[in-house]
C-alpha cells in the first residue's frame, strides 16, 4: 500500500472519530490535535519502510541527476 494512501486513510479515520469530540470542544482544538498527530503518524509509517510518493519521486530525481553526473565525469 502506498504511504500516501495509508496516511490519507489514517487521517480520515482520525477525523471521523474526532467529529463527535469536536461537537463538545472548540474547532481549533480539534484541528490542533490532527495537525500534531499527522506528522507523528507519518513518522511511524516511514519507520516501517514506506515513504510518501512525493518524497520517493524527489529521491528518484536526485538519483537520476547523480547518475548523469557520474556518466559525464566518466567521459
N, C-alpha and C positions, 0 to 999 in steps of 0.2 A: 504494500500500500504506500502510496506516495505520502511523504511527510506533510506536504501542503494540505492534502485532503484529510489526513488524520488530524492535523491541527484544527482545521475547519470543523470537523465533526466534534472534536472535544470542546471547541469554543461554543458550538451550537448547544451541546448538552449542558454546559455550564450556564449559558444564557437562559436556556429553558428552565433549569432548576432555580435560577435566581429571579425569575419573573415573579414567582409567588413572594419571595422575600422583598422584592422591590415595591410591592404594594404597601409594605409596612415601614420601609425606610426610604430616605431621600434617594432620588435617581443618581445623584453624584456619587453617593456611597457605593452603589451597585457598579457603576462604571469604573470607579477606582479599584474595586475588587477584581473585576475582569481584566483591567489593564495590568494589575500586579500579578495575577495568576497566569495569564497567557505567556509571558516570557519564560516563566518557570516551567510550564508545560512544554514549551518548545525546547528548552534545555534538556529536559528529561528525554524527549523524543530523539534529540541529536545524540545523546549519550548512548542510545540504543542503536546507533548506526544510521539513522535517517537524517537527511538534510532537506531543506526547502528546495523546490525546483529552481528558484531564482539563484540561490547560493550555488547549486550544482552547475547551472549554466555559466555563472561567473567563473567558477573554478575550471570548467571546460575551456572557456575563452582564454584564461590565463595559461593553461597548459598548451593550447594551440599556439599562442604567441611565443611561449618559451621554446616550443619545438621549432618554430620558424626561425627564431634567433639562433638556435643551435645549428640548423641547416645552413644558415648564412655564414656562421663562423667556421663551419667545416669546409666551405668552398675555398 
